């Protein structure tokens, strides 16, 4: 069984009450989690979170807090985020 590809879906702006949250991407997350390979194993491990910014606007948790062994590509370059 192959290790699932890890995907972090994260908002790029802080939460706006009654408007902008990671919840807007719930269908995408659910769809990615539902994809199975020919043996029935999950293809993608999806983590979702809202951006949590400090007073200076920097991301408090950062991507590496979720997946420390990986370097990440921008979503603009590839759906497969972790580099080998």
matplotlib code that plots the C-alpha trace (Angstrom):
import matplotlib.pyplot as plt

x = [0.0, 1.4, 1.5, -1.3, -0.3, -0.6, -2.6, -3.1, -6.0, -5.6, -7.2, -4.8, -6.6, -7.9, -11.4, -14.2, -17.3, -20.2, -18.1, -14.7, -13.6, -12.1, -15.7, -16.1, -13.7, -15.5, -16.7, -13.2, -11.8, -14.5, -14.0, -10.2, -10.6, -13.0, -10.5, -9.2, -6.6, -7.3, -6.7, -9.2, -6.5, -7.0, -4.9, -5.0, -4.7, -6.3, -5.9, -8.0, -7.5, -8.1, -5.1, -4.2, -2.3, -0.5, -0.6, 2.0, 0.0, 2.4, 1.0, 1.1, 1.3, 2.9, 2.8, 5.7, 3.8, 1.5, 4.0, 7.5, 9.4, 8.3, 9.1, 6.0, 5.2, 2.6, -0.9, -0.3, 2.4, 1.1, -1.7, 0.9, 2.5, 5.3, 8.6, 10.5]
y = [0.0, 3.4, 6.3, 8.8, 12.1, 14.8, 17.9, 21.0, 23.2, 26.5, 29.9, 32.6, 35.4, 35.6, 34.5, 37.0, 36.4, 34.9, 35.0, 33.5, 30.3, 26.9, 25.6, 27.0, 24.2, 21.3, 19.7, 19.7, 18.2, 15.6, 14.7, 14.4, 12.2, 9.9, 9.0, 5.5, 3.6, 0.2, -1.6, 0.6, 2.6, 6.3, 8.4, 11.7, 12.7, 16.1, 18.6, 21.7, 24.9, 28.6, 30.9, 32.0, 35.3, 37.1, 40.9, 41.4, 39.3, 36.3, 32.8, 31.6, 27.8, 27.7, 24.8, 22.9, 22.5, 20.1, 18.2, 18.9, 16.5, 18.1, 21.2, 22.6, 23.9, 26.6, 25.4, 27.1, 24.6, 21.3, 19.5, 17.1, 19.4, 17.4, 17.2, 13.9]
z = [0.0, -1.0, 1.5, 0.7, -0.8, 1.8, 0.9, 3.0, 2.0, 3.8, 3.3, 2.4, 4.2, 7.8, 8.6, 7.7, 9.9, 7.9, 4.7, 4.3, 6.0, 4.9, 5.0, 1.5, 0.4, 2.2, -1.0, -2.5, 0.7, 0.8, -2.9, -2.5, 0.6, -1.3, -4.1, -3.8, -5.7, -7.4, -4.0, -2.2, -0.3, 0.2, -2.4, -0.6, 3.1, 3.3, 6.1, 6.1, 8.2, 8.3, 8.2, 11.7, 11.5, 14.3, 14.8, 12.1, 9.7, 9.6, 9.6, 13.2, 12.5, 9.1, 6.7, 8.3, 11.5, 9.6, 7.4, 8.7, 6.5, 3.3, 1.2, -0.5, -4.0, -4.6, -5.5, -8.9, -9.9, -8.8, -6.9, -5.6, -3.0, -1.3, -3.1, -3.0]

ax = plt.figure().add_subplot(projection="3d")
ax.plot(x, y, z, "-o")
ax.set_aspect("equal")
plt.show()
